[in-house]
Amino acid sequence: MILLQKESRQKIRDTENYLLVGTKNHGEYIEKSHILYIEACECYSWIHLRDGSKVLSCKPIGYYEELFSDRNFSRIHRSYLINPYHLKLYEPRYRLVHLRGEIVLPISHRKNRVISKMVKNQESYTPFKVAV
């Protein structure tokens, strides 16, 4: 039975779709597509999931920013890193982002310009709405 658990952990560790939070022996595997956003809390990070739960990580938000750079996660504030797949509405005038589950996050002044340019440069496919 223990070998089966080790084999299944090895299979999960080999894929790029899961994130290990915690230590090797007592960590949790989280599917990366289930992450709504990551919130900085001093030197720790809260990982907010699609089902409404959150997991505390001992790594800073900068670590996750580098880790998810290939998955198009966007740093919208010094405290928030969002998954654009879960973005519902972007309000440039009020510098707000609405995510699934009635979550509203602020955008910093500098990042608002970057996100506005990103929205303008996107093709016709936009997974979210832009408030006018």
N, C-alpha and C positions, 0 to 999 in steps of 0.2 A: 504494500500500500504506500509506503514512504517513497519507494522508487517511482511509482506512478505520479505522485505529487511533484517529485523533483523533475520528472520528464515533462509534466505539463507546465511547470514553472519555466523550464528551459525553452519550451515552445513559445510561451508568452514573451519571454525575454528577447527572443530572436526577432520578433516582429516589430515594425515601426509604428504600429497602431496603439500601443499601450505605453503608459508612463508608470514607472515604479516610484511610489511616494513612501518614504520611510527607510528602514534599514533593509539589508538583504534578506534577513530571516523573518522579520516581522512587518514587512511593507505591504502596501496595497497596490494592486494593479488597476489603473484607471484607463479607460479607453479615451484617447485624445479627442475624438469627435464629440464626446459627452461633456467636455469642458466648455462652460459658458464664458467665464472670465476668471482672471487671477488677480487677487487684491493684495497689495503690499501691506505688511504690518510689521514695521521696523525691520528686523533682519529675517523675518519669517514671511510666508506667503499663505494666503487662504485660497484654495482652489475650489471655485464654485461650480457645481455640476448641474446638468440638465434636470435631474430629478429633485432639485431643491436642496440637496445636502451639500456640505462643504468639508474639505479635508485640509488639515494644517500641515504645511511642509516647512522643514527647517532651512530651506534654500531661499535666497532673496529673489525678488521679481526679475532682476537682471539675468539670472541664470536661465529662467524660463523664456525670457525674451530672446536670448541666443539660441536656446533649444528649439523654439517654435518658429524661428525665422524662415525656415523652409515651408512651413504650413500656413504662412500668411497671417499669423496672429499680429494684431496691431497694438502698439503702445499708445494709448490715447491720453494718458495722464501719468504723472510719476508714480501713481498708486494703482493704475489699472492697465491690464493687458487683456484684450478681448479677442474672442474667436469670431471673425466676421461672418462665419456661416450662420450664427445665431442672431445676427443683427436684423431688427425689424424696421427701425426708423432712425434716420439721422436728421437732426435739427441744427443746421449751421448757425442760424441766428442766435439761438440760446445756448449753443455749444453743448448739446446733449445727444446721447446715444440711447436708444431703447432696444433692449434685448428681449428674448423670449421670457415669459413669466413675469411681465410687468416690472422689469428691472430697468432703472434709469440711471445712467452714469454720466458724470461730467467729463468734458473734454477740455484739456488745457488750451490756452490761447495759441501757443505755437503749434501744437498738434492739430488744432482745428484747421489751420491753413494746409497742413500736409494731407489731412483726410479730405478736405475739399478738393484739392488737386487730384487726389487718388480717385474720387468719385467722378470728376470731370474727364479724366483720362480713360476711364473704363469704357468698354464697348457697350453695346446695347443691352447685354445681359447684366442686370444688377439684382442681386439677391435681396435687396432692401429698398425701401422708399426714402426719398429725400423730401423733407418738409419744405414748403416754399413760404 
